[in-house]
Amino acid sequence: MKTIGRMLTRMILIRFLFILIGISIFVLTLDAVTYANEILQVFGNEPTAIVYYMLLRAPGILSTFLPISVLLALLLTLTELSYRNETVAMWAAGVSPLRMMGLLLPLALAIGALYFLINDRAVPYVAPTLREIGIGDYGEKRLKIGERDPIWMRAGSDILRAASANAQATQLEDVIVFRRDDNGLLREQVFAKSATLTDGRWQMSDVIIYYRENLKPVKLASLVYSGSMKPAAAGARSGDPEEMSIADLNYFIENAGFGIRPVWVYQTWWHKRISLFVAALIMIAICVPLAARFRRGGGIGALFAAGVGLGFLFFVIDGISLTMGELGFVAPWMAAWAPLLGFAAIATALTMSTERT
């Protein structure tokens, strides 16, 4: 059994690496050629600029195509075994679909860990540089919540805007506090040249207060604001949730999203990040029972088509579910885990049907 397990693991791993690296290089090359002029302009016509840009883009590309590479590698391996009638020998040796999934479990967990590390370490590491460069998609969707950009926060009914903050988010510049009544109507505006966070309270300087009733503005040299506003640290707030590490996601969840996005957005992506560990296992659980239905080389095209169809259906449902979680239509855990649980149920049904036959 160990020999069969090593053989299957080697076959799938080799095909997985070739597919993933091949697709990634093709997409990276196409991307670099498309934006070659912008890349050279940003980096001052340095000859190594395009290679550097490709290295920055590599983690995001690898993350995008890793799941489909796993699916294609599995289907290619299983169709090849079916075409050569080698699956018959494995079934005869007692390697049932369930046993085969057990043999491939270490590979599935290893690929899942790789998928997690790429998304949790590599992508967040290069994302700030890509946003600063602002080429391609990053030029279109650049978020204006970096260290030198306006920051919005909320404490109860009060809303605060700061023109900029230091990296630790303890020093704000050009601050405006919009103070509202219980009905949400603006009752006064507090303008401050700067604000410093000390012992959980904001010490504001050069303050002007404007009132709703057209009363005379009040000027103060300093003012203490005790609202529980806390902006995200510059390094953490400068990205989309999908480009944050799990530590940054935890940071935002603990601080209710800092008013930048609803907290359930970060909770959804936290669950999604954890679910990456089992993504490859779901692919294996779906493909192996399908292969058991084509034991003697017949219907190989149908096997491949069914596997690809189920795989893409999973990706589509996963994307829709994630969007619903971001919008707050479903619970965060459900948005991340429902597609996996649903396809796990399909895989279980296929496996049980195959085991009975």
C-alpha positions in Angstrom: 0.0 0.0 0.0 2.8 2.4 0.8 4.3 1.8 -2.7 1.0 2.6 -4.3 0.6 5.7 -2.1 4.1 6.9 -3.1 3.5 6.3 -6.8 0.2 8.2 -6.8 1.7 11.0 -4.7 4.7 11.3 -7.1 2.5 11.3 -10.2 0.1 13.9 -8.9 2.8 16.1 -7.4 4.9 16.2 -10.6 1.9 17.1 -12.7 0.7 19.6 -10.2 4.1 21.4 -10.2 4.4 21.5 -13.9 0.8 22.8 -14.4 1.1 25.4 -11.7 4.5 26.7 -12.7 3.6 26.6 -16.4 0.4 28.5 -16.1 2.0 31.0 -13.7 4.9 31.7 -15.9 2.6 32.2 -18.9 0.3 34.6 -17.0 3.2 36.5 -15.4 4.9 36.9 -18.8 1.6 38.1 -20.4 1.1 40.6 -17.5 4.7 41.9 -17.7 4.5 42.4 -21.5 1.1 44.2 -21.1 2.5 46.7 -18.6 6.1 46.8 -19.7 6.1 50.5 -20.5 4.5 51.4 -17.1 7.0 49.1 -15.3 10.0 50.7 -16.9 8.7 54.2 -16.2 8.2 53.5 -12.5 11.6 52.0 -12.1 13.5 54.4 -14.3 14.1 52.1 -17.2 16.1 49.6 -15.1 16.7 46.4 -17.1 15.8 44.2 -14.1 12.5 46.0 -13.4 10.4 43.6 -15.3 11.9 40.6 -13.5 11.4 42.3 -10.2 7.7 43.1 -11.0 7.1 39.5 -12.0 8.6 38.3 -8.7 6.2 40.7 -6.9 3.2 39.4 -8.8 4.2 35.7 -8.5 2.5 35.0 -5.1 -0.9 36.4 -6.2 -0.7 34.4 -9.5 0.3 31.2 -7.7 -2.6 31.7 -5.2 -5.1 32.2 -8.0 -4.1 29.1 -10.1 -3.1 26.7 -7.3 -6.6 25.1 -6.8 -7.2 24.6 -10.5 -3.7 23.1 -10.9 -4.5 20.6 -8.1 -7.8 19.6 -9.9 -6.1 19.2 -13.3 -3.2 17.2 -11.9 -5.6 14.8 -10.2 -7.7 14.4 -13.3 -4.7 13.9 -15.6 -3.3 11.2 -13.2 -6.6 9.4 -12.8 -7.4 9.4 -16.5 -3.9 8.1 -17.3 -4.3 5.3 -14.8 -7.8 4.5 -16.1 -6.5 4.5 -19.8 -3.8 2.0 -18.9 -6.2 -0.1 -16.9 -4.0 0.3 -13.8 -6.9 1.2 -11.7 -8.2 -2.3 -12.1 -5.0 -3.7 -10.5 -5.3 -1.2 -7.6 -9.0 -2.1 -7.0 -8.1 -5.8 -7.1 -5.3 -5.1 -4.6 -7.9 -3.8 -2.2 -7.2 -0.1 -2.7 -10.8 1.2 -2.5 -11.6 4.9 -3.3 -11.7 5.6 0.4 -8.3 3.9 0.9 -6.9 5.8 -2.0 -8.0 9.1 -0.4 -6.3 8.0 2.8 -3.1 7.4 0.9 -3.3 10.8 -0.7 -4.1 12.6 2.6 -0.5 13.7 3.3 -0.2 15.2 -0.1 -3.6 17.0 0.3 -2.5 18.5 3.6 0.9 19.5 2.3 -0.7 21.3 -0.7 -3.2 22.9 1.7 -0.4 24.2 3.9 1.4 25.6 0.9 -1.9 27.3 -0.3 -2.3 28.8 3.2 1.3 30.0 3.4 1.2 31.7 0.0 -2.0 33.6 1.0 -1.1 34.3 4.5 2.6 35.2 4.1 3.7 35.8 0.5 0.7 37.8 -0.7 0.5 40.2 2.3 4.3 40.7 2.1 4.3 41.9 -1.6 0.9 43.6 -1.6 2.0 47.0 -0.1 4.8 47.3 -2.7 2.4 46.5 -5.6 -0.1 49.1 -4.3 2.6 51.7 -4.1 3.8 50.9 -7.6 0.1 51.1 -8.8 0.4 49.1 -12.0 -2.4 47.2 -13.6 -5.2 46.0 -11.3 -3.4 47.7 -8.3 -3.5 51.0 -10.1 -7.3 50.7 -10.5 -8.2 49.4 -7.0 -5.6 51.2 -4.9 -7.1 51.8 -1.4 -6.8 55.3 0.1 -6.2 54.2 3.6 -2.5 54.0 3.8 -0.2 55.8 6.2 -0.4 59.1 4.2 -4.1 58.9 3.3 -7.3 59.9 5.1 -8.5 57.6 7.9 -12.1 57.2 9.1 -13.1 55.8 12.5 -16.2 55.5 14.6 -17.0 55.5 18.3 -20.7 55.2 19.1 -22.4 57.9 17.1 -19.3 60.0 16.6 -17.3 59.8 13.4 -13.6 60.9 13.1 -11.6 61.7 10.1 -7.8 62.2 10.1 -5.8 63.4 7.1 -2.8 61.2 8.0 -1.3 59.1 10.8 2.1 57.7 11.8 2.9 54.1 11.3 1.8 53.2 14.8 -1.5 55.1 14.5 -0.9 57.0 17.7 -0.4 60.5 16.1 -3.0 62.0 13.9 -2.9 65.1 11.8 -5.7 67.5 10.7 -8.5 65.8 12.7 -12.2 66.3 12.4 -14.7 64.8 14.8 -18.3 64.8 13.7 -20.4 64.5 16.9 -23.9 63.4 16.3 -27.0 63.1 18.6 -29.0 59.9 19.2 -30.9 60.5 16.0 -27.8 60.6 13.9 -28.0 64.4 13.3 -24.8 66.4 13.4 -24.7 68.6 16.5 -21.1 69.8 16.4 -17.8 69.5 14.6 -14.4 69.4 16.3 -11.4 70.5 14.3 -7.9 69.8 15.6 -4.5 70.3 14.1 -3.2 67.1 15.7 -4.2 64.4 18.1 -2.0 62.1 20.2 -3.2 58.8 21.8 -2.1 58.7 25.4 -3.4 56.2 27.9 -6.4 55.4 25.7 -7.4 59.0 25.3 -6.9 61.4 22.5 -5.1 64.7 23.4 -6.0 67.2 20.7 -4.2 70.5 20.1 -5.2 73.7 18.3 -8.9 72.9 18.5 -11.9 74.7 17.0 -15.5 73.6 17.8 -18.4 74.5 15.6 -22.0 74.0 16.8 -25.2 73.1 15.0 -27.2 76.1 16.4 -24.9 78.6 14.6 -23.3 79.6 17.9 -20.0 81.3 18.0 -17.1 78.8 17.4 -15.0 78.0 20.4 -11.2 77.9 20.1 -9.2 75.8 22.6 -5.5 75.2 22.9 -6.1 71.6 23.8 -9.0 69.2 24.3 -9.2 65.6 25.6 -11.4 63.3 23.6 -12.3 60.1 25.4 -14.1 58.2 22.7 -12.9 54.7 22.1 -11.6 55.4 18.6 -8.5 53.6 17.5 -7.3 53.6 13.9 -5.6 50.5 12.5 -1.8 50.5 12.4 -0.7 51.8 9.0 0.9 48.5 7.9 -2.3 46.5 8.7 -4.9 48.9 7.3 -3.3 49.3 3.9 -4.9 46.4 2.1 -7.9 44.4 1.1 -8.9 41.6 3.5 -7.8 39.0 1.0 -4.3 40.5 1.1 -4.0 40.5 4.9 -2.3 37.9 7.0 -4.5 36.0 9.5 -2.8 38.1 12.3 -4.0 41.3 10.6 -7.5 39.8 10.2 -7.6 39.0 13.9 -6.4 42.5 14.7 -9.3 44.0 12.7 -11.8 41.6 14.1 -10.8 42.5 17.7 -11.2 46.2 16.9 -14.5 45.9 15.0 -12.9 46.7 11.6 -11.9 50.2 12.8 -14.9 51.6 10.9 -13.2 50.9 7.5 -15.4 47.9 6.7 -17.9 45.9 8.7 -16.4 43.4 11.0 -18.1 40.4 9.3 -16.0 41.1 6.2 -12.8 40.3 8.1 -14.5 37.4 9.9 -15.5 35.9 6.5 -11.9 36.1 5.2 -10.6 34.7 8.5 -12.7 31.6 8.1 -11.8 31.5 4.4 -8.1 31.6 5.2 -8.5 28.6 7.6 -10.5 26.7 5.0 -7.5 26.7 2.6 -6.0 23.8 4.5 -8.7 21.4 3.3 -9.3 22.8 -0.2 -7.0 20.2 -1.9 -8.6 17.4 0.2 -12.0 18.3 -1.2 -10.6 18.1 -4.8 -9.2 14.6 -4.1 -12.5 13.5 -2.4 -14.4 14.4 -5.5 -12.1 13.1 -8.2 -11.2 9.7 -6.8 -14.8 8.4 -6.6 -15.4 9.6 -10.1 -12.4 7.7 -11.3 -13.7 4.5 -9.7 -16.7 4.6 -12.1 -14.3 4.3 -15.1 -12.2 1.2 -14.1 -11.4 -0.2 -17.5 -10.4 2.8 -19.6 -13.9 3.6 -20.9 -15.4 7.0 -20.8 -12.2 8.8 -20.0 -13.4 12.0 -21.7 -16.6 11.9 -19.5 -14.4 11.4 -16.4 -12.3 14.5 -17.3 -15.3 16.6 -18.2 -17.2 15.6 -15.0 -14.2 16.4 -12.9 -13.6 19.8 -14.5 -17.3 20.6 -14.4 -17.6 19.8 -10.7 -14.3 21.7 -9.9 -15.4 24.9 -11.7 -18.9 24.6 -10.1 -17.1 24.5 -6.7 -15.1 27.6 -7.6 -18.2 29.5 -8.8 -20.2 28.6 -5.7 -17.3 29.4 -3.4 -17.0 32.9 -5.0 -20.7 33.6 -4.6 -20.7 32.3 -1.0 -17.7 34.5 -0.2 -19.4 37.6 -1.7 -22.6 36.9 0.3 -20.5 36.7 3.5 -18.8 40.0 2.7 -22.2 41.6 2.2 -23.5 40.2 5.5 -26.2 38.0 3.9 -24.9 34.9 5.6 -22.8 34.2 8.7 -19.1 34.4 8.1 -18.4 30.8 8.9 -21.1 29.7 6.6 -19.8 31.8 3.7 -16.4 30.2 4.0 -17.3 26.6 4.9 -20.7 26.0 3.2 -19.2 25.2 -0.3 -16.6 22.9 1.2 -19.2 21.1 3.4 -21.6 20.8 0.4 -19.0 19.3 -1.9 -17.8 17.1 1.0 -21.3 15.7 1.1 -21.3 15.1 -2.6 -17.9 13.4 -2.3 -19.2 11.2 0.5 -22.3 10.2 -1.5 -20.1 9.3 -4.5 -17.7 7.4 -2.3 -20.5 5.4 -0.6 -22.1 4.6 -3.9 -18.8 3.4 -5.3 -18.0 1.3 -2.2 -21.4 -0.5 -2.5 -20.7 -1.3 -6.1 
